[in-house]
Structures are given as C-alpha cells and as structure tokens.
C-alpha cells in the first residue's frame, strides 16, 4: 500500500468493484473534487479484481458483494484471503445474516447505499488507515448480536453504557474532561475512568475516532463539506 504525496496531502488510491451505473456515477461525483482521493480503477469484471489489486496496490477497495452475477460473499471472502487490502463495503443488502458474515470476514468499513456523502468520505479515510467504520444501521446489527454475557465480536465495537454514551458525545464535541465532569455532575476522575473504558471497548486509536463513533451512534450529525 502506498500513499502518494501531492504537495503536503497524502493521496488515497481507490479501486471500486461495482457495476451499477448509479452507484458508480455517485462515487465518481463524490470523489472528483477531493484532492486527496484518486479513483485508480473501476472493476466491471470480477475476474479482473485480484490482478488489479496486485497491480495498483490500492489504499482502499470499495466493493459490493450483493449484485446479481457479480461478486458473491464467497468470492469476496476468497479475494480478501488472497489480497491484503483495506476494504470498504457499500451495499444495498439488508439481510442481517449476510451482513454479519461479511463483517466477520474482517472488512474495515461497512456502509449501506443510503449513507450520506459525509459518511462515505469519513469511511474511506478510516478504511485507508486500517480503522473500523460501520454506519449506524450496521452498527446496530452488530450490537444486537452482542450478548454481554459472552465473548464479543472481534471485528465490531462493543456496546456502551448510557453514561459512556453521554461521555462519548461530549468527547466528540471537543469538551475537556473537566468540562464534561461539570456538565454531568461527575468528578474528573470518574470521567477519565469512563473515557478509558470507551477507548478499550471501541478500540479507539486517535482523538478523531471519538467523532467517527459518535456519528455512527447517531450522537452527532456529520458536518457538511
């Protein structure tokens, strides 16, 4: 994987594996004015995908596994085993069983085709960094599958308590520990302890991920570009 530098900005190379005209047009429109994104290849024939991944070594593969006579979940699983590539699924699939199966393959991101432009841009950047990004609908499916008495899914974020959710929202809004403590009538030590639990549960690696997860949980609205 190579991030090409254009001026001071890292260039994210993207391959799209989808053959729906409307989806392709939408993605091209979203990406065309972004100086940090490069749409390097559009795959119309699934047989070409592995060779194109090997040739381009993209930072992100955007793929749909739910198109007739295109890439099936089985084929996607084989591709992910053969190719080390950060993968963002964007699909109209609403079947919980197949969605959970694909999530458990280890894809970094998963959106539905009803997601906003802002979510798509956030998801591409997170996927390029190798971070997890699930839209609110998919995240709810993951949380529904999560039983607090058993081992949690490795590939998805675990559930937060009501207090942790409140603190996550305020952290994402940029408030300090002291400010959050004052707002929620807690001690700074308690807020710090909850913050550590949130980081552990969601596997947060950078401050910006508080914002990403707050948007996924529906606690914040994405800012318009």
N, C-alpha and C positions, 0 to 999 in steps of 0.2 A: 504494500500500500504506500502510495506517495502523495503527499500534499504539495502541490506545486505552488510556488510563491509568485504572486503578481503584485508588485510593489511591496507593501507591508502586509498584504492579506493572503491567508492560506487559501488555495484553490481546492475545492472538494470535487473530485471526479465522480460522476454518477452514471451507472448503467440502469436503464429502465427495461424490465421484461414484462410487457403488457401489449395486447394488440387491440384494445378498444380505442377507437378513434377519439371519442370524447375524453377519455382519461388522458391519452397522450397529448391532446391539444391543451388540456387543462394544466398538465405538468409543465409542458413547454412554456406556456404563458406565465406560470408562477416563477419558473427558473430563469427566463430570458433576460430579465433586468437585474439579476443578482450577480454582482461581480465576483463573488466568492464561490459560485457554483458553475460547474461545467458539465453539460449533458453530453457525455462522450459516445454513447451508443444506445440505440433503441432496438430491442430484440423482438423481431416479429416471428422468428422460427425458433422454438425451444431448443432444437438440436444445436444451435449456434451458441447457446448461453455459456457453457463451460469454457469453450475456446475463447470467447470474448472476455470472460473474466480473467483467464490466464494471460491474454494479450494486453488488456488495459490495466489490470490490477486496480480496480476502482476503489474509492473510499467508501462508497455506498452502492448496494444493489437494491433497487426498488422493484418489487415483484408482486404479482397477483397469482395465486395458485387456484383460483376459483373461476376460471374461464373455460367454457367447453372446448375440447380439442386443443388445449394449450398446456400449461404446466399444472400437473396434479399435485396434491400433497406428497404422494410417494416420490414423484420426480423432484420436487423441491427438496425433500429430505436427502435424496441421493446427491443433489447438487451441493447442498450445504456440507455434506460429508466430504465431498471431493474437493471443494474450494473453500479456502479460508477467506471469507468476505463478510463484512458487516452488512446485515440485511434488514431492510425496512419493508414490511408487508403493507400494502394499501389495497384493500379488497372490499367488495360489497357482501361478502359472506356473512350470514347472521346465525349460522349453526354453531352452537356452543361447543359441541364435541370436536368439530374440525378446527375451530379457532384454538381451543385449548391444546389440541395435538400440535398445531403449528407453533404456538407459543413455546411448548416444551421441546421443540427442535432446537431452541436456543437463538431464535431471531432476536435482534436487538430492539427493533421497533415494530409496532403493530397499530395501524390506523384503519378506519373504515373510509369509504369513499364519500362519506358525508362530512368528514372533518374539514375544518377551515384551513385557509391558506396559512394562517399563522401557526397552526398546529403542525402542518406539513413542514414548514421551514424549521421549526423547533425540532421536529423529529429527525429530519435529515442531519442537522448539526449534531444532535445527540448520538445518532447512529454512527456518524463518521468518527466520533470519539470512542466508540465501542460501549456507549452507555445505553441503558434501557429507557424506552419511551413507549408507553401504551396510552392510547386515547381513553377517555373516561368510560366509554361503553365496554371496551375490552378489559380495562382495569376492574370494573365491577364484576365481570365474569370471573376474573382471577380471584377476587376477594370472596365471591360466592363459593368458589371451590375450596377455599381455605378454611379448614377447621382448626380452631385454636388449640385443640387437644392433640393434634397430630403434627408431624413434621410439615413445614410449609413448603410451597413450591419454590424451587431454587431460582427459577427464571423470572419470577414476578415479585413485586413489592408486597409486603405483608400488611395486614390491617392495622390502623392506628386507633387508639382510644379517642374519645371525644375531646379530652384535654389536649392530647398530642395533635389532633386535627386543628384545634384553635391555635396552638403554638406554631404549627407549620404555616398556617395562613399568615400569621404576623411576621414570622421569619421571612417568608416570601415577599412580604410588603416592605421589607428592609428595616424593620424595627429592631432595636438593640435588646439585649437580654433584660436590662433594667427597665426599658420602656414596656416590654411585654409583661414583666412582673407587675408593674404599676397598673397596666390595663386589666390584668386578670386577677389582681389581688393575691399574688403569689410572691414567694421570696425569689430573688435571683438564683439562689442555689437550686430551687425546685425547677425553675425554667431551664437552667443548664442541664439538669438531670433528664428532663423530658427531651431536650434537644439531642442529647447523646443517644437516647432510645430511638428517636426518629431517624437519626443518621444510620444507626445499626439496622433498623427494620427496613429502610428503603435503600440501603447500601449507597448512601449519598457520598460523592467524592469531591464535590465542589459546591460553593455557595449558590451558583446559578441553578443547581438541581433542585433547591428548595422551590424556586419559581416554577420549574418544569412540573414537579409533582403537584404543586398547588393548583396549576392549571388542569392537570389530569384529574384531580379530585373535584374539579369544579369550584374550587375555593377562590380562584382569581380568574378574571377574563383576560385573554391574550391581548397585548397592546397591538393596535393597528400599525402596519408599516407605512 
